[in-house]
Amino acid sequence: FVRLCLDKILLQCVLQSRTLSGADAINALRPFYFAVHPDFFGQHPKEREVNENSLKRLNGYLENLQKPGFRSFKPTQLTFYVREREPNSSNVQESFSASGFRAVSFTLHTRDLLSTVLDILNSCSLSTEHVQSLNVNSQPHKEAKGTVNRPIKWDKTYYSFTGFKDPEEELEQAQRVETTLLSWLDDNEATAVKKLKKSLPLRKELERLKIELSHELQLSDIRWQRSWGIAHRCSQLHSLGRLVQQRPEILENVKGRTVVFTDRSGMSAAGHIMLGTMDVHHHWTKIFERLPNYYKLQKRLLLLEDRISQLLGGIQVIYIEELQPLLTLEEYFETLNSFYNKLRDSRLPFHPRSLRGLQMILESDRYAPSLHEFGHFMIPTVCDPAALQWFIFSKAQEARENLKRKEEMMITEKELINTSTERFSLDRLYKEPSVSSAQMIDCCKRLLEESLPYLQGMHLCISHFYSVLQDGDLCIPWNWK
């Protein structure tokens, strides 16, 4: 017993020499945050959303490590898209996305900030030299696969005698046992219910504010580009409400429009009024004052789309918010204008109205045209006109079939969402934009085959990972097991 006590004191001394403060951890992770921060992925909505969700889970993990007496040990798998172009020889699971970014997946299983920081940096092939400049007396960190980096190898009898959990055994068990939907719901239902109950007053307040502002301003809708928490959304609506009281005359031109709270102010390519959440009322006021000029530019943009359509045999130019980056009206107009001038000079021999009923979107970060599963053409602005003509002609019939299948799929998806919501008595069932309709349909069909009493009254989000959001929403991967 005395020996065990001495060993425990020795272990505490070793661990204390390997700790980081929360501030030091943030400083050490600055290169990582810069490489994966969602704000740098404006042209890539899918990669941006994955990084945003993974950062939320990472921040939660780091916060838990700093809590006094924290003992729970749940390995957390994260995926990030890194702003690097060249592959490397790292042992972590990684692949390259269509946009050229490197996807890095790794599992966090450490119990101290220093090891966690080093694991993250090593997994993303980022330098760890700057960590040594911090006030930390750490031993060289070696990335181990399947084992925990610990200074002392404890005998199994230590854990049997003291009742402490063996971290190596827990990690091995977590790697052997794949997470299943039922087991995850069983472990996380209580936490989700607690957070959901706490958020209910704020949810009612948010709905009240949204209805009042929409009615007062005669808005078509109020939306949020990113998944901010309920409290954050309420504060944004309160800010808009104060502006309405202070300057009611500048809000006369918003009738029938949609307001979107996002990262920057202006008017979007879809014609929605964007209010930057980091901007002060002065910036919002200027946007409302400029609305008449924005509406004039929007008319010119619609005329430009019609001219492009005429040059391409009647194919409709569309802008899809879920699949394209959030562009301002000015940015989108410049893109359309450049593409129109290129088409006009090439004089492609499309027969008038021969492609009527088909759709296309313009993309500035692609070099080859493609056909989306929903039937619309994805055309690069730099596409060679001759190659564009051949591609559209060769894929026209397939595009029409995909468009028809899209309509059927959307109906099926809506029916399955309604059926699942009613079957499990959910308060809400929704999906993240990065989840396709085909994935959502597959997920709902499989859910309906299960008995899930845990879901009654819950908010269920279909995503790519397991998580309990800050307001109690349950996130499950669409391909759950």
Helices and strands as residue ranges (DSSP letters): H 2-16, H 22-28, H 30-36, G 38-41, H 45-65, E 76-82, E 93-96, E 102-108, H 113-123, G 129-133, H 156-162, H 167-176, H 181-217, E 221-224, H 230-246, G 248-251, E 258-262, E 266-267, E 273-276, H 281-289, H 291-311, E 316-317, H 329-346, E 359-363, E 370-371, E 377-380, H 385-423, E 428-431, H 437-447, G 453-455, E 459-463, E 467-468, E 474-477
